[in-house]
Amino acid sequence: MSQQSTSLLTLTVTAAGTIAAGRFVTPAGAQAGADVNTLGVARTAAVATNKIPVDVLGTAVVEAGAAISAGATLKSDSSGRAITWATSGAKVALALQAAGGAGEFIEVLLVPNVA
């Protein structure tokens, strides 16, 4: 799908481990797991100790972990991909586009999140 984004704030983060591009990243610099608070979305892939740009405010391109409807509230799955928020977990973004299934990249609006 989309490969466009409008970042209002991008921070440089030191990767704590392997991070795939387009995945949610935690404040500790790790690829996000299921339901966790996120800092933003990695613009590039990284391995431990690499410095990477992470989109924190604005829109970002993220990989979907399942089908997503445009307008859905999103959270992170166990691999740091976007999935629809249902009843639990940190709400981290709003889908600006739909995804037909896992592996598609969509534009999302990042939202501040705290559990």
Contacts in CASP RR format, 6 or more apart in sequence:
PFRMAT RR
TARGET T0000
AUTHOR 0000-0000-0000
METHOD contacts of the structure
MODEL  1
MSQQSTSLLTLTVTAAGTIAAGRFVTPAGAQAGADVNTLGVARTAAVATN
KIPVDVLGTAVVEAGAAISAGATLKSDSSGRAITWATSGAKVALALQAAG
GAGEFIEVLLVPNVA
1 97 0 8 1.000
1 98 0 8 1.000
1 99 0 8 1.000
1 104 0 8 1.000
1 105 0 8 1.000
1 106 0 8 1.000
1 107 0 8 1.000
2 61 0 8 1.000
2 96 0 8 1.000
2 97 0 8 1.000
2 105 0 8 1.000
2 106 0 8 1.000
2 107 0 8 1.000
3 61 0 8 1.000
3 105 0 8 1.000
4 59 0 8 1.000
4 61 0 8 1.000
4 107 0 8 1.000
5 55 0 8 1.000
5 58 0 8 1.000
5 59 0 8 1.000
5 60 0 8 1.000
5 61 0 8 1.000
5 107 0 8 1.000
6 58 0 8 1.000
6 59 0 8 1.000
7 55 0 8 1.000
7 56 0 8 1.000
7 57 0 8 1.000
7 58 0 8 1.000
7 59 0 8 1.000
7 60 0 8 1.000
8 57 0 8 1.000
8 58 0 8 1.000
9 55 0 8 1.000
9 56 0 8 1.000
9 57 0 8 1.000
9 58 0 8 1.000
10 43 0 8 1.000
10 53 0 8 1.000
10 54 0 8 1.000
10 55 0 8 1.000
10 56 0 8 1.000
11 39 0 8 1.000
11 53 0 8 1.000
11 54 0 8 1.000
11 56 0 8 1.000
12 51 0 8 1.000
12 52 0 8 1.000
12 53 0 8 1.000
12 54 0 8 1.000
13 25 0 8 1.000
13 29 0 8 1.000
13 39 0 8 1.000
13 51 0 8 1.000
13 52 0 8 1.000
13 53 0 8 1.000
13 54 0 8 1.000
14 29 0 8 1.000
14 49 0 8 1.000
14 50 0 8 1.000
14 51 0 8 1.000
15 29 0 8 1.000
15 30 0 8 1.000
15 46 0 8 1.000
15 47 0 8 1.000
15 48 0 8 1.000
15 49 0 8 1.000
15 50 0 8 1.000
15 51 0 8 1.000
15 52 0 8 1.000
16 28 0 8 1.000
16 29 0 8 1.000
16 30 0 8 1.000
16 48 0 8 1.000
17 29 0 8 1.000
17 30 0 8 1.000
17 31 0 8 1.000
17 46 0 8 1.000
17 47 0 8 1.000
17 48 0 8 1.000
18 31 0 8 1.000
18 45 0 8 1.000
18 46 0 8 1.000
18 47 0 8 1.000
18 48 0 8 1.000
19 25 0 8 1.000
19 29 0 8 1.000
19 30 0 8 1.000
19 31 0 8 1.000
19 42 0 8 1.000
19 45 0 8 1.000
19 46 0 8 1.000
19 47 0 8 1.000
19 52 0 8 1.000
20 31 0 8 1.000
20 42 0 8 1.000
20 45 0 8 1.000
20 63 0 8 1.000
20 79 0 8 1.000
21 42 0 8 1.000
21 43 0 8 1.000
21 44 0 8 1.000
21 45 0 8 1.000
22 41 0 8 1.000
22 42 0 8 1.000
22 43 0 8 1.000
22 60 0 8 1.000
22 61 0 8 1.000
22 62 0 8 1.000
22 63 0 8 1.000
22 105 0 8 1.000
23 31 0 8 1.000
23 32 0 8 1.000
23 41 0 8 1.000
23 42 0 8 1.000
23 62 0 8 1.000
23 63 0 8 1.000
23 79 0 8 1.000
23 80 0 8 1.000
23 81 0 8 1.000
24 31 0 8 1.000
24 32 0 8 1.000
24 33 0 8 1.000
24 38 0 8 1.000
24 40 0 8 1.000
24 41 0 8 1.000
24 42 0 8 1.000
24 62 0 8 1.000
24 76 0 8 1.000
24 80 0 8 1.000
24 81 0 8 1.000
24 82 0 8 1.000
24 92 0 8 1.000
25 31 0 8 1.000
25 32 0 8 1.000
25 38 0 8 1.000
25 39 0 8 1.000
25 40 0 8 1.000
25 41 0 8 1.000
25 42 0 8 1.000
25 52 0 8 1.000
25 54 0 8 1.000
26 32 0 8 1.000
26 33 0 8 1.000
26 36 0 8 1.000
26 37 0 8 1.000
26 38 0 8 1.000
26 39 0 8 1.000
27 37 0 8 1.000
27 38 0 8 1.000
27 39 0 8 1.000
29 39 0 8 1.000
29 54 0 8 1.000
31 42 0 8 1.000
31 79 0 8 1.000
31 80 0 8 1.000
32 38 0 8 1.000
32 76 0 8 1.000
32 80 0 8 1.000
33 76 0 8 1.000
33 77 0 8 1.000
33 78 0 8 1.000
33 79 0 8 1.000
33 80 0 8 1.000
34 75 0 8 1.000
34 76 0 8 1.000
34 77 0 8 1.000
34 78 0 8 1.000
34 89 0 8 1.000
35 75 0 8 1.000
35 76 0 8 1.000
35 88 0 8 1.000
35 89 0 8 1.000
35 90 0 8 1.000
36 76 0 8 1.000
36 89 0 8 1.000
36 90 0 8 1.000
36 115 0 8 1.000
37 90 0 8 1.000
37 92 0 8 1.000
37 113 0 8 1.000
37 114 0 8 1.000
37 115 0 8 1.000
38 76 0 8 1.000
38 90 0 8 1.000
38 92 0 8 1.000
38 113 0 8 1.000
39 54 0 8 1.000
39 56 0 8 1.000
40 54 0 8 1.000
40 55 0 8 1.000
40 56 0 8 1.000
40 60 0 8 1.000
40 92 0 8 1.000
40 110 0 8 1.000
41 54 0 8 1.000
41 55 0 8 1.000
41 60 0 8 1.000
41 61 0 8 1.000
41 62 0 8 1.000
41 108 0 8 1.000
41 110 0 8 1.000
42 52 0 8 1.000
42 53 0 8 1.000
42 54 0 8 1.000
43 52 0 8 1.000
43 53 0 8 1.000
43 54 0 8 1.000
43 55 0 8 1.000
43 60 0 8 1.000
44 52 0 8 1.000
44 53 0 8 1.000
45 52 0 8 1.000
46 52 0 8 1.000
55 110 0 8 1.000
56 110 0 8 1.000
57 110 0 8 1.000
58 109 0 8 1.000
58 110 0 8 1.000
59 96 0 8 1.000
59 107 0 8 1.000
59 108 0 8 1.000
59 109 0 8 1.000
59 110 0 8 1.000
60 93 0 8 1.000
60 107 0 8 1.000
60 108 0 8 1.000
60 110 0 8 1.000
61 105 0 8 1.000
61 106 0 8 1.000
61 107 0 8 1.000
61 108 0 8 1.000
62 74 0 8 1.000
62 81 0 8 1.000
62 82 0 8 1.000
62 93 0 8 1.000
62 105 0 8 1.000
62 106 0 8 1.000
62 108 0 8 1.000
63 80 0 8 1.000
63 81 0 8 1.000
63 82 0 8 1.000
63 103 0 8 1.000
63 104 0 8 1.000
63 105 0 8 1.000
64 81 0 8 1.000
64 82 0 8 1.000
64 83 0 8 1.000
64 99 0 8 1.000
64 100 0 8 1.000
64 101 0 8 1.000
64 102 0 8 1.000
64 103 0 8 1.000
64 104 0 8 1.000
64 105 0 8 1.000
64 106 0 8 1.000
65 77 0 8 1.000
65 79 0 8 1.000
65 81 0 8 1.000
65 82 0 8 1.000
65 83 0 8 1.000
65 99 0 8 1.000
65 101 0 8 1.000
65 102 0 8 1.000
65 103 0 8 1.000
66 77 0 8 1.000
66 83 0 8 1.000
66 84 0 8 1.000
66 99 0 8 1.000
66 101 0 8 1.000
66 102 0 8 1.000
67 98 0 8 1.000
67 99 0 8 1.000
67 100 0 8 1.000
67 101 0 8 1.000
68 74 0 8 1.000
68 82 0 8 1.000
68 83 0 8 1.000
68 84 0 8 1.000
68 95 0 8 1.000
68 98 0 8 1.000
68 99 0 8 1.000
68 100 0 8 1.000
68 101 0 8 1.000
68 106 0 8 1.000
69 84 0 8 1.000
69 95 0 8 1.000
69 98 0 8 1.000
70 95 0 8 1.000
70 96 0 8 1.000
70 97 0 8 1.000
70 98 0 8 1.000
71 94 0 8 1.000
71 95 0 8 1.000
71 96 0 8 1.000
72 84 0 8 1.000
72 85 0 8 1.000
72 94 0 8 1.000
72 95 0 8 1.000
73 84 0 8 1.000
73 85 0 8 1.000
73 91 0 8 1.000
73 93 0 8 1.000
73 94 0 8 1.000
74 82 0 8 1.000
74 83 0 8 1.000
74 84 0 8 1.000
74 85 0 8 1.000
74 91 0 8 1.000
74 92 0 8 1.000
74 93 0 8 1.000
74 94 0 8 1.000
74 95 0 8 1.000
74 108 0 8 1.000
75 82 0 8 1.000
75 83 0 8 1.000
75 84 0 8 1.000
75 85 0 8 1.000
75 89 0 8 1.000
75 90 0 8 1.000
75 91 0 8 1.000
75 92 0 8 1.000
76 82 0 8 1.000
76 83 0 8 1.000
76 90 0 8 1.000
76 92 0 8 1.000
77 83 0 8 1.000
81 102 0 8 1.000
81 103 0 8 1.000
82 92 0 8 1.000
82 93 0 8 1.000
82 95 0 8 1.000
82 99 0 8 1.000
82 106 0 8 1.000
82 108 0 8 1.000
84 95 0 8 1.000
85 91 0 8 1.000
89 115 0 8 1.000
90 113 0 8 1.000
90 114 0 8 1.000
90 115 0 8 1.000
91 111 0 8 1.000
91 113 0 8 1.000
92 110 0 8 1.000
92 111 0 8 1.000
92 113 0 8 1.000
93 108 0 8 1.000
93 109 0 8 1.000
93 110 0 8 1.000
93 111 0 8 1.000
94 108 0 8 1.000
94 109 0 8 1.000
94 111 0 8 1.000
95 106 0 8 1.000
95 108 0 8 1.000
96 106 0 8 1.000
96 107 0 8 1.000
96 108 0 8 1.000
96 109 0 8 1.000
97 106 0 8 1.000
97 107 0 8 1.000
98 106 0 8 1.000
99 105 0 8 1.000
99 106 0 8 1.000
END
